[in-house]
Amino acid sequence: MEHATQEDATDHAAPRLASDATYAKVTWRLLPFLFICYVLNFIDRVNISFAHLQFKQDLGVTDASYGLGVGLFFIGYVLLEVPSNLLMQRIGARRTVSRIMVLWGIVSAGMMFVRTPGEFYLARILLGAAEAGFFPGVVLYLTYWYPSARRARITSLLLMAVAVAGVLGGPVSGWIMANLNNTHGLHGWQWLFLLEGIPAAIAGVVAYFYLDDRPTDAKWLTTEERAIIKYNLDADERQKRTVAQHNFLRVLADPRVYVVALGYMVVPWAGSVLNFWSPSIIHRSGVTDVWHVGLLSMIPYAVGAAFMLLISRHSDRHLERRWHFASMAFLAALGIALLPSASTNWIASIGFLTVATIGYLAAVSLFWTIPPAYLSGTAAAGGIALISCIGQAGGLLAPVVIGWINGLTGNLALGLYVVAAVVVVGGLTVIAGLPARMLRERSES
């Protein structure tokens, strides 16, 4: 009897080892490149928070108009996300990623020529339109390769790029602005846009030749490895078949999709504070040197990244998403709500920003395991983009609200309290509006 048990364990272990080896190979092939692309994406999206410290005098930009410019990014982004993901289903990931990256790199570098608030607004709209579809496209792309039981870990590894962008972007942006200001007649913020925009366009060209649209196109996989991936993805689809939406038109009529999307709106609200106002918060707490601001801005992202990985692994182990997401949203809200109490204490400000960043990064990572567990088939492409599109409307509203309240009251406190309240409501929305039984995920056998 003992001998039979040992044989059964051996028979079970062999396929699992083969599966682990296959996904390790896929991860080493795809994740490093996608990671670099996302780092560049995030740096180019939020470097405005550092450029703002200089160009607000050159362009005559107030806090309110800065908030409006930050928010206008999401107009083009929201309008084109769904079409971009649906197009990706037809033309493939490598053409989609390549097109997006080349365009956003050119637009981001072109922001060095902005001279007026109106041109600033236009450039931000164009940048959002150029970037539209990148993140939801990558999320969809990963569902072509990884089964549900591995997605939180993989998504968290990808979203480490946000943390790395925060760790690298701050010091690099601070150094460029401090050391290249007035070099060859250009301001530091102009060099910032130029030097941080060009790499994205180059990576876009590389993407066209490096990425494979699907596992069936990957010549670097063996026949057995392709079969393992196909088996796990097919098993996922069978698991979801009883509840998942398969048709995009049915997704449009599904109220739960909008509940999930409204829950996701909290993420850009929290992100707006951390990505677009952190340098100003640190600066106003008593750190006046822009280089030091950049260095200190590393800390929340470095700590947040470590906790994001731990929390995502815990979620994968238990295959539980809703409460993990909501608890991290509540943590982000707590950190944001505490920031006004540390407005003149840079050490406490960094501490509360770190708490908020842990919650924010983990919430983003955990959220994107939810739509693929609910949507299936062709509905996933449009549904994921639709959820991202509606959710990113928070990215349009949050900076405008924060900037307007800041201009009205002379400080960020009330705006931060509003953001914290919205984030709490969003976490509760996902718990109340999407029952656990509607999420079908399968632990790997």
C-alpha positions in Angstrom: 0.0 0.0 0.0 2.8 2.4 0.9 4.6 1.5 -2.4 1.5 2.4 -4.4 1.2 5.7 -2.5 4.7 6.6 -3.4 4.1 5.7 -7.1 1.0 7.9 -7.1 3.0 10.8 -5.7 5.7 10.3 -8.3 3.1 10.2 -11.1 1.6 13.4 -9.8 4.9 15.2 -9.3 6.2 14.6 -12.8 3.5 16.6 -14.6 3.7 19.3 -12.0 7.5 19.6 -12.5 7.0 19.8 -16.2 4.3 22.5 -15.8 6.5 24.5 -13.5 9.4 24.3 -15.9 7.2 25.4 -18.8 5.9 28.4 -17.0 9.3 29.3 -15.7 10.5 29.3 -19.3 7.5 31.5 -20.4 8.1 33.9 -17.6 11.8 34.3 -18.3 11.0 34.9 -22.0 8.1 37.4 -21.6 8.2 39.1 -18.2 11.6 40.8 -18.4 10.7 42.6 -21.6 7.1 43.4 -20.6 8.4 44.6 -17.3 10.8 47.0 -19.0 8.1 48.3 -21.2 5.8 48.9 -18.2 8.6 50.7 -16.3 9.0 53.0 -19.3 5.2 53.4 -19.6 4.8 54.4 -16.0 7.8 56.8 -15.9 6.5 58.6 -19.0 3.0 58.9 -17.5 4.0 60.2 -14.1 7.2 62.2 -14.8 4.9 65.2 -15.0 4.9 65.2 -11.2 8.6 66.1 -11.2 8.5 68.3 -14.3 5.7 70.3 -12.6 8.1 71.4 -9.8 9.9 73.5 -12.5 7.6 74.2 -15.4 4.8 75.6 -13.3 6.7 78.9 -13.4 7.7 78.7 -17.0 4.2 77.8 -18.3 2.2 79.7 -15.6 0.5 76.5 -14.4 -1.4 76.7 -11.1 -2.2 73.7 -8.9 -5.7 73.6 -10.3 -4.6 73.7 -14.0 -1.9 71.1 -13.2 -4.6 68.8 -11.8 -6.7 69.4 -14.9 -3.8 68.6 -17.2 -3.0 65.4 -15.2 -6.7 64.4 -15.5 -7.0 65.2 -19.2 -4.6 62.4 -20.0 -7.4 60.0 -19.3 -9.8 61.4 -21.9 -8.0 59.9 -24.9 -6.9 56.9 -22.7 -10.5 56.0 -21.8 -12.0 56.6 -25.3 -9.5 54.3 -27.1 -9.0 51.5 -24.6 -11.8 49.2 -25.7 -11.1 49.7 -29.5 -7.4 49.0 -28.9 -8.0 45.7 -27.1 -10.6 44.6 -29.6 -8.1 45.4 -32.4 -5.4 43.5 -30.5 -7.7 40.4 -30.8 -7.5 40.8 -34.6 -3.9 41.9 -35.3 -2.0 40.4 -32.3 -0.1 41.6 -29.3 3.2 42.4 -31.0 1.8 44.9 -33.5 -0.4 46.4 -30.8 2.3 46.9 -28.2 4.7 48.2 -30.9 2.3 50.7 -32.2 1.4 52.0 -28.7 5.0 52.3 -27.5 6.3 54.1 -30.5 3.5 56.6 -30.5 3.6 57.4 -26.7 7.4 57.7 -26.9 7.2 60.3 -29.6 4.4 62.2 -27.8 6.2 62.1 -24.5 9.4 63.4 -25.9 7.4 66.1 -27.8 6.2 67.5 -24.5 9.5 69.3 -24.3 8.1 71.8 -26.8 5.1 72.8 -24.7 4.9 76.5 -24.0 1.5 77.4 -22.7 -1.1 75.8 -20.4 -3.3 75.1 -23.5 -0.5 73.2 -25.2 0.1 71.3 -21.9 -3.5 70.2 -21.9 -3.4 69.1 -25.6 -0.1 67.2 -25.0 -1.6 65.3 -22.1 -4.7 64.3 -24.1 -2.5 63.1 -27.0 -0.3 61.1 -24.6 -3.4 59.4 -23.1 -4.6 58.5 -26.6 -1.2 57.1 -27.5 -0.9 55.0 -24.4 -4.5 53.7 -24.6 -4.8 50.0 -24.5 -1.3 49.2 -23.2 -2.0 48.0 -19.7 -5.3 46.2 -20.4 -3.6 44.8 -23.6 -0.8 43.3 -21.5 -3.2 41.9 -19.0 -5.2 40.2 -21.8 -1.9 39.0 -23.3 -0.9 37.3 -20.1 -4.2 35.4 -20.1 -3.1 33.8 -23.4 -0.2 32.2 -21.5 -1.0 31.7 -17.8 -3.8 29.8 -16.1 -5.8 31.5 -13.3 -3.9 29.9 -10.5 -0.7 31.7 -11.5 -2.1 35.1 -12.5 -1.9 37.0 -9.2 1.8 36.2 -9.0 2.5 37.0 -12.6 0.5 40.2 -12.4 2.3 41.2 -9.2 5.6 40.7 -10.9 4.5 42.8 -13.8 3.2 45.5 -11.5 6.6 45.5 -9.7 7.3 47.8 -12.7 5.2 50.5 -11.0 7.4 50.2 -7.9 10.6 50.1 -10.0 9.4 53.1 -11.9 8.9 54.9 -8.6 12.3 53.8 -7.3 14.2 54.7 -10.5 12.0 57.5 -11.8 12.4 59.7 -8.8 16.2 59.9 -8.6 16.6 59.9 -12.4 14.1 62.6 -12.9 15.5 64.6 -10.0 19.1 64.2 -11.4 18.1 65.3 -14.9 16.3 68.4 -13.7 19.0 69.3 -11.2 22.0 68.7 -13.5 20.8 69.5 -17.0 18.8 72.6 -16.3 19.8 75.3 -18.9 22.1 72.9 -20.8 22.1 73.8 -24.5 19.4 76.4 -23.8 16.9 73.8 -22.5 15.2 73.7 -19.1 15.6 70.6 -16.9 12.0 69.6 -17.4 12.5 69.7 -21.2 15.5 67.3 -20.9 13.3 65.2 -18.7 10.6 64.6 -21.3 13.2 64.1 -24.1 15.4 61.6 -22.3 12.6 59.6 -20.8 10.5 59.5 -24.0 13.0 58.2 -26.5 13.5 54.8 -24.8 9.8 53.9 -25.1 9.9 54.5 -28.9 13.0 52.2 -29.2 11.4 49.5 -27.1 8.3 49.7 -29.3 10.4 48.8 -32.4 12.0 45.9 -30.4 8.5 44.6 -29.4 7.5 44.0 -33.0 10.3 41.5 -33.5 10.5 40.0 -29.9 6.9 39.2 -28.9 4.9 36.2 -30.1 1.1 36.7 -30.3 0.2 33.4 -28.7 1.9 30.2 -27.5 1.1 28.5 -30.8 3.4 31.1 -32.5 6.3 30.6 -30.0 9.0 28.6 -31.7 11.0 28.7 -28.5 8.5 26.4 -26.9 8.5 22.6 -27.5 5.4 20.7 -28.6 5.0 19.3 -25.1 5.3 22.8 -23.5 2.6 24.2 -25.9 0.4 21.3 -24.9 0.8 22.0 -21.2 -0.2 25.6 -21.7 -3.2 24.7 -23.8 -4.4 22.0 -21.4 -4.3 24.5 -18.4 -6.0 27.3 -20.4 -8.7 24.9 -21.7 -9.3 23.6 -18.1 -9.8 27.2 -17.0 -12.3 27.8 -19.7 -14.3 24.7 -18.7 -14.3 25.8 -15.1 -15.7 29.2 -16.0 -18.2 28.0 -18.6 -21.2 27.8 -16.2 -20.9 31.5 -15.1 -18.6 33.4 -17.3 -19.6 35.8 -20.0 -18.3 34.8 -23.5 -19.8 37.5 -25.7 -18.9 41.2 -25.6 -22.5 42.3 -26.3 -23.7 40.3 -23.3 -20.9 41.9 -21.2 -22.3 45.3 -22.1 -25.6 44.3 -20.5 -24.1 42.7 -17.4 -24.5 45.0 -14.4 -21.8 43.1 -12.4 -19.2 44.3 -15.0 -20.1 47.9 -14.1 -20.0 47.1 -10.4 -16.5 45.7 -10.8 -15.5 48.7 -13.0 -16.8 51.1 -10.4 -14.8 49.2 -7.8 -11.7 49.6 -9.9 -12.2 53.4 -10.1 -10.7 53.6 -6.6 -7.3 52.5 -7.9 -6.7 55.7 -10.0 -7.9 57.8 -7.1 -5.3 56.4 -4.8 -2.7 56.4 -7.7 -3.3 60.1 -8.4 -2.1 60.9 -4.9 0.9 58.7 -5.0 1.9 59.2 -8.6 1.2 62.8 -9.2 1.2 64.5 -5.8 3.9 62.6 -3.8 6.8 64.9 -4.9 4.7 67.9 -3.9 3.7 66.3 -0.6 7.4 65.6 0.2 8.5 69.0 -1.0 5.9 70.8 1.2 6.8 68.7 4.2 10.2 70.4 4.3 12.4 68.8 1.7 13.3 71.6 -0.7 16.1 70.0 -2.9 14.5 68.3 -6.0 17.3 65.7 -6.0 16.5 64.8 -2.4 12.7 64.7 -3.2 13.5 62.2 -5.9 15.6 60.0 -3.6 13.0 60.0 -0.8 10.2 59.1 -3.3 12.0 55.7 -3.8 11.1 54.5 -0.3 7.3 54.0 -0.5 7.6 52.1 -3.8 10.5 49.9 -2.7 8.6 48.8 0.5 5.3 48.6 -1.4 6.7 46.3 -4.0 7.9 43.7 -1.4 4.6 43.6 0.3 2.7 43.4 -3.0 4.5 40.2 -3.9 3.8 38.6 -0.5 0.1 39.6 -0.5 -0.3 38.4 -4.1 1.2 35.0 -3.3 -1.1 34.7 -0.4 -4.1 35.4 -2.6 -3.0 32.8 -5.2 -2.5 30.2 -2.5 -6.0 30.6 -1.2 -7.6 31.5 -4.5 -9.4 34.4 -2.8 -9.5 37.8 -4.5 -12.3 40.0 -3.3 -11.4 40.4 0.4 -7.7 40.6 -0.5 -8.4 43.5 -2.9 -10.8 45.3 -0.5 -8.4 45.0 2.5 -5.6 46.6 0.5 -7.9 49.3 -0.7 -8.8 50.1 3.0 -5.0 50.2 3.8 -4.4 52.6 1.0 -7.2 54.8 2.3 -5.8 54.8 5.8 -2.3 55.9 4.6 -3.8 58.7 2.5 -6.1 59.9 5.3 -3.2 60.1 7.7 -1.0 62.3 5.3 -2.5 65.7 6.4 -1.4 65.0 10.0 2.2 64.9 8.8 2.2 67.9 6.5 5.3 69.5 8.1 7.0 66.2 9.1 8.8 64.6 6.1 9.6 61.4 8.0 6.0 60.8 8.9 5.0 61.8 5.4 7.2 59.1 3.9 5.8 56.6 6.4 2.2 57.3 5.5 3.0 57.4 1.8 4.6 54.0 2.3 1.4 52.6 3.9 -0.7 54.0 1.1 1.6 52.6 -1.5 1.5 49.1 -0.1 -2.2 49.2 -0.3 -2.3 50.8 -3.7 0.2 48.4 -5.4 -1.3 45.3 -3.9 -4.9 46.4 -4.8 -3.9 47.0 -8.5 -2.2 43.5 -8.7 -5.1 41.7 -7.0 -7.8 43.5 -8.9 -6.6 42.2 -12.3 -7.1 38.6 -11.2 -10.9 39.3 -10.9 -12.0 40.1 -14.5 -10.3 37.1 -16.1 -12.0 34.9 -13.5 -15.4 36.2 -14.5 -15.1 36.9 -18.2 -14.2 34.3 -20.9 -13.8 33.9 -24.6 -14.0 36.9 -26.8 -15.7 38.8 -24.0 -12.4 38.9 -22.1 -10.8 41.3 -24.6 -13.5 43.9 -24.7 -14.6 43.3 -21.1 -11.1 43.8 -19.6 -10.7 47.0 -21.6 -14.2 48.2 -20.7 -13.5 47.7 -17.0 -10.2 49.5 -17.3 -11.8 52.2 -19.4 -14.6 52.9 -16.8 -12.2 52.5 -13.9 -9.7 55.0 -15.4 -12.4 57.6 -15.4 -11.2 57.9 -11.8 -7.9 59.0 -13.2 -9.7 61.9 -14.9 -11.7 62.9 -11.9 -9.2 62.5 -9.0 -6.5 64.9 -10.0 -9.0 67.5 -11.1 -10.8 67.2 -7.7 -7.6 67.3 -5.7 -6.2 70.3 -7.7 -9.4 72.2 -7.4 -9.8 71.6 -3.7 -6.1 72.4 -3.2 -6.5 75.7 -5.0 -9.6 76.5 -3.1 -8.3 75.7 0.4 -4.6 76.3 0.0 -3.7 72.8 1.1 -4.2 69.2 0.2 -5.9 68.0 3.4 -9.5 68.1 2.3 -8.7 66.6 -1.1 -6.9 63.7 0.6 -9.8 63.0 2.9 -12.1 62.9 -0.2 -9.8 60.4 -1.9 -9.6 58.2 1.1 -13.4 58.0 1.4 -13.8 57.1 -2.3 -11.2 54.4 -2.0 -13.1 52.8 1.0 -16.4 52.9 -1.0 -14.7 51.2 -4.0 -13.4 48.4 -1.8 -16.8 47.8 -0.4 -18.4 47.9 -3.8 -16.4 44.9 -5.0 -17.3 42.9 -1.9 -21.0 43.7 -2.1 -21.5 43.7 -5.8 -19.6 40.6 -7.0 -20.4 37.3 -5.1 -17.5 34.9 -4.6 -19.4 32.2 -6.5 -19.2 34.2 -9.7 -15.4 33.9 -9.8 -14.3 30.6 -11.2 -10.7 29.7 -10.7 -8.9 26.4 -10.6 -5.9 25.4 -8.5 -3.4 23.5 -10.6 -3.5 19.8 -10.1 
